[in-house]
Every structure is written in structure tokens, then in C-alpha cells.
Amino acid sequence: MVEVNKISEFSVGELATRAGVATSALRFYESNGLISSTRTASGHRRYAAEMLRRVSFIQVAQRIGLSLADIRAALDSLPASRTPTRKDWAQLAKRWQPDLTERIEILQRLRAQLGDCIGCGCLSLTTCALYNEQDAAATLGTGARYLLSDERPTKKPTD
């Protein structure tokens, strides 16, 4: 049986290499309260092994478009007094499911509608999914309402 060395802590370079990020990213995450380190007597950073999981989590969360504030709030919900368990991570993931489902639906609508617009190329005012005559979408909220979620009015625009 091969014995696996259990690493209890990483230097900044070791953690960066293992996580596949730049050391500057680790310093950025730390300065924003997403991860933490201790310092050696000579002032070098040392990261607990559990920080590797947090860095991986941060990378995935950023990739799916979550803000640093959302990521920080999620990490702050994890226990500070111990290494988070699988159950802790599962509870965190469960809270994000509705938001992720909404993001997926938005992306699917965007893919379907934007493809028509790009494929057409003419931006016809009678068929364009982006056309917003006299800013009618403003009553529905901010942003690209017709692409995000809201139905366009059935009335055809006048030229």
C-alpha cells in the first residue's frame, strides 16, 4: 500500500501551482477576504490545505458569473472554526440552485434569440428581438428585458 503524504499547508507558490492560478490571484482573493493565510516568522504566507478547495470553489463560481460579493457571502456562510464538510458544501450549493437555474434559462433564451438576430444581420424593425420602440421595455425593469426574460409586446412597430 502506497502512503500518501498529507499536506497540511502550502506556500503561496505551491498553492498557486496546485490551483492553477497566479500568485497575484491568491493575494487578491486574500485581500478580498475570500481565503486566509498565516505568516511564518520570516513573513511568508502559509495557506492551510483547505484553502485549495476554497480557491477551486472561487474559480468555478467566477466561471459561472457570480460576483465576488456573492462568492464572499457563500464562503462566509461556511464554518470558520473547522474545515467545511461535504454537507456544508452541499448546503451552500443547494442555496445557489435557483439562481443557477435562472442563469441557465437566460442563457438558453439568449442563445435562441441572438442566433436569429446575428443570422439575419438586417436588424429589421419588424422582426428584431432587440427592438424596443419608444423604450417600452423600461416599464419592465432595467437591462435587456426582451433578451433576459420578458415577452415583447405583440404590436408591430411603426417605421
Rosetta blueprint (number, residue, H / E / L):
1 M L
2 V L
3 E L
4 V L
5 N L
6 K L
7 I L
8 S L
9 E E
10 F E
11 S E
12 V H
13 G H
14 E H
15 L H
16 A H
17 T H
18 R H
19 A H
20 G L
21 V L
22 A L
23 T H
24 S H
25 A H
26 L H
27 R H
28 F H
29 Y H
30 E H
31 S H
32 N L
33 G L
34 L L
35 I L
36 S L
37 S L
38 T E
39 R E
40 T L
41 A L
42 S L
43 G L
44 H L
45 R E
46 R E
47 Y E
48 A E
49 A L
50 E H
51 M H
52 L H
53 R H
54 R H
55 V H
56 S H
57 F H
58 I H
59 Q H
60 V H
61 A H
62 Q H
63 R H
64 I L
65 G L
66 L L
67 S L
68 L H
69 A H
70 D H
71 I H
72 R H
73 A H
74 A H
75 L H
76 D H
77 S L
78 L L
79 P L
80 A L
81 S L
82 R L
83 T L
84 P L
85 T L
86 R H
87 K H
88 D H
89 W H
90 A H
91 Q H
92 L H
93 A H
94 K H
95 R H
96 W H
97 Q H
98 P H
99 D H
100 L H
101 T H
102 E H
103 R H
104 I H
105 E H
106 I H
107 L H
108 Q H
109 R H
110 L H
111 R H
112 A H
113 Q H
114 L H
115 G H
116 D H
117 C H
118 I H
119 G H
120 C H
121 G L
122 C L
123 L L
124 S L
125 L L
126 T L
127 T L
128 C L
129 A L
130 L L
131 Y L
132 N L
133 E H
134 Q H
135 D H
136 A H
137 A H
138 A H
139 T H
140 L H
141 G L
142 T L
143 G L
144 A L
145 R H
146 Y H
147 L H
148 L H
149 S L
150 D L
151 E L
152 R L
153 P L
154 T L
155 K L
156 K L
157 P L
158 T L
159 D L
